[in-house]
């Protein structure tokens, strides 16, 4: 088991303690069981969910880390984009998230792509997102625009950081 620190912010300590007290078993518990109970009292499904939600960002330089944080700031708690970022470098990172939502090795119609994009954004411009997927080389389309396909590639370190953080958020989506 990893010994890396996991930050835990507790909005209501009283509610946390009440939940923990009501679910703590009488006999001594294992470390794994204790971690699971603490995570559940803090509002997470289990310890793994807590770790995923608070996963540390990879070793990135200060500028890259700032771009990742700026990209994450335009998404809500369910990993839906709420606004379009101004900086092109941040836009690129945001579009990488939508790239992950497209199925691999599958031809899609424009209507199917639009549905996927709409499910992952709330600011109301799925057309902009579809166009950016093409412009950034993350998807291709036929000349007539009838068929779209995700491009197979490996995301860079910044994109991986955004994708990892948003994947953890998407787990909580209803």
Secondary structure, DSSP 8 states (H G I E B T S, - for coil): ----------S-HHHHHHHHHHH--SS---HHHHHHHHHHHTT-SSHHHHHHHT----S--HHHHHHHHHHHHTB-TTS-B-S--SSHHHHHHHHHHHHHHS-TT--B-HHHHHHHHHHTBSSS-HHHHHHHHHHTTSEEE-TTS--EEE------HHHHHHHHHHHHHHTT--
